[in-house]
Amino acid sequence: MAQVIHDRLAEKGITSFLDLEELRSGKFNEKLYEAIDNSNNFILILSKGALDGCISSNDWVRKEILEAGEKNKAISIAKTLKQMKMDDASISKATGLSIEEVHKLKAD
């Protein structure tokens, strides 16, 4: 699904960064953080179980979410996680938003 979205955006002339498993070596973290920093929007597309490892501080999905949160993209991430029916406490932990802030968000 992520590849399809990436391709459709490219067809419309919209630049996007696709986080592929094979890029997780070498300078991947720098490329990822640069892509997040340079983006106007952050869309995190997750496969089933992708958040299971987020309790570990070494988990790449967690690092990606935290980096986006530090770049003030946390609200978009939190809304996405609410749409995925994640509980407010977990969203708060993943984004750095307070539970009260997360609770006020509408999933739309």
C-alpha positions as CSV (number, residue, x, y, z in Angstrom):
1,M,0.0,0.0,0.0
2,A,2.8,2.5,0.9
3,Q,4.5,1.9,-2.5
4,V,1.2,2.6,-4.3
5,I,0.7,5.8,-2.4
6,H,4.3,6.8,-3.1
7,D,3.9,6.1,-6.8
8,R,0.6,8.0,-7.0
9,L,2.2,11.0,-5.3
10,A,5.1,10.9,-7.8
11,E,2.7,10.7,-10.7
12,K,1.3,14.0,-9.5
13,G,4.7,15.6,-9.1
14,I,4.7,15.4,-5.3
15,T,8.0,14.4,-3.7
16,S,7.8,11.7,-1.0
17,F,10.1,9.6,1.1
18,L,9.4,5.9,1.3
19,D,10.9,4.2,4.3
20,L,11.9,0.7,3.0
21,E,13.3,-2.1,5.1
22,E,16.5,-2.3,3.1
23,L,17.4,1.3,3.9
24,R,17.8,0.6,7.6
25,S,21.6,0.3,7.5
26,G,24.3,2.8,7.2
27,K,23.1,6.4,7.2
28,F,19.4,5.5,7.0
29,N,18.6,7.3,10.3
30,E,20.1,10.6,8.9
31,K,18.1,10.2,5.6
32,L,15.0,9.5,7.5
33,Y,15.4,12.4,9.9
34,E,16.3,14.7,7.0
35,A,13.1,13.6,5.1
36,I,11.0,14.2,8.2
37,D,12.6,17.6,8.7
38,N,12.1,18.7,5.1
39,S,8.5,17.5,4.9
40,N,5.4,19.7,5.1
41,N,3.4,16.6,6.1
42,F,4.2,13.3,7.7
43,I,2.1,10.2,6.8
44,L,3.0,7.1,8.7
45,I,1.6,4.0,7.1
46,L,1.9,0.9,9.3
47,S,1.5,-2.8,8.7
48,K,-0.3,-4.9,11.3
49,G,1.9,-5.3,14.4
50,A,4.2,-2.4,13.4
51,L,3.7,-0.7,16.7
52,D,4.4,-3.9,18.8
53,G,8.1,-3.0,19.2
54,C,7.5,0.6,20.1
55,I,8.1,-0.1,23.8
56,S,11.8,-0.5,23.0
57,S,13.8,2.7,22.7
58,N,15.7,1.1,19.8
59,D,12.6,0.5,17.7
60,W,12.8,2.3,14.3
61,V,9.0,3.0,14.2
62,R,9.2,4.6,17.6
63,K,12.3,6.7,16.6
64,E,10.5,7.8,13.4
65,I,7.4,8.9,15.4
66,L,9.5,10.7,18.0
67,E,11.5,12.5,15.4
68,A,8.4,13.7,13.7
69,G,7.0,14.8,17.0
70,E,10.1,16.8,17.8
71,K,9.5,18.5,14.4
72,N,6.0,19.5,15.5
73,K,4.3,16.9,13.4
74,A,2.9,15.2,16.5
75,I,-0.7,16.3,16.0
76,S,-0.9,14.6,12.6
77,I,0.6,11.5,14.0
78,A,-1.7,11.5,17.0
79,K,-4.7,11.8,14.8
80,T,-3.6,9.0,12.7
81,L,-3.0,6.8,15.7
82,K,-6.5,7.7,17.1
83,Q,-8.0,6.6,13.7
84,M,-6.2,3.3,14.2
85,K,-8.0,3.0,17.6
86,M,-4.8,3.2,19.6
87,D,-5.5,4.2,23.3
88,D,-4.7,7.7,24.4
89,A,-2.0,6.6,26.9
90,S,-0.1,4.9,24.1
91,I,-0.5,7.8,21.8
92,S,0.8,10.2,24.5
93,K,3.8,8.0,25.0
94,A,4.5,7.8,21.2
95,T,4.1,11.5,20.5
96,G,5.1,13.3,23.6
97,L,1.7,15.0,23.8
98,S,-0.1,14.9,27.2
99,I,-2.9,12.5,27.6
100,E,-5.2,15.5,28.0
101,E,-4.0,16.9,24.6
102,V,-4.5,13.5,22.9
103,H,-8.0,13.1,24.5
104,K,-9.1,16.5,23.0
105,L,-8.1,15.4,19.4
106,K,-10.7,14.3,17.0
107,A,-9.8,11.3,14.9
108,D,-11.8,12.7,11.9
